[in-house]
């Protein structure tokens, strides 16, 4: 089985190709806050060529679904859906919170709390806490996902000891961490069935407001 994983939700455009034996066949990443639409397909083409893998050999596409940059989230989900549809593969969506927390699954397995804080805008950040792993080995949510003021998130974290990670540093005293697509492609527990299609996960509306209709002309 060949698994292609991609993340375009935030400060990186990252792709990785792995097999179910736990080997990363090829991977690539660029640090960027915008321009994911232009970067992701060339990165995918490069790693597919490097691994000598055809698109028809892909069985699963694993994509981060947000929250994050509005355009980046849409780009990743759209690319994953398009490749899956064209080549008969299955899409698996993983929230950016879960993808980030997955890198600390050893701490979660030990019963620790992991606080994931992702960069937002206007003095706010995206937050979700995790405690333990579910029966499939996926980080288990510990409370609802939030888009909140940084001070409010800091208060939630202060009330519950644990590991703080994500991309909202240096506002929080924790470890800067991006989703590791090679690790996810190799080790994320894939569902036995196709399940629901990956959907963008937003916690705030887009910054661009729709245009207002023109007022009727009056003589």
Protein Blocks (a to p, Z undefined) as FASTA:
>chain_A
ZZddddfkbmbccdddddfkopafbdcddddfehklmmmmmmmmmmmmmnopafklpmbd
cddebjcdfklmmmmmmmmmmmmmmnopacddddfklmmmmmmmmmmmnopacdddddde
ehiacddddedjdfkopacdebjaddddfklmmmmmmmpgcddedjkbckbgcddddddf
klmmmmmccdfblbjadddddfbdcfbdcddddddddZZ
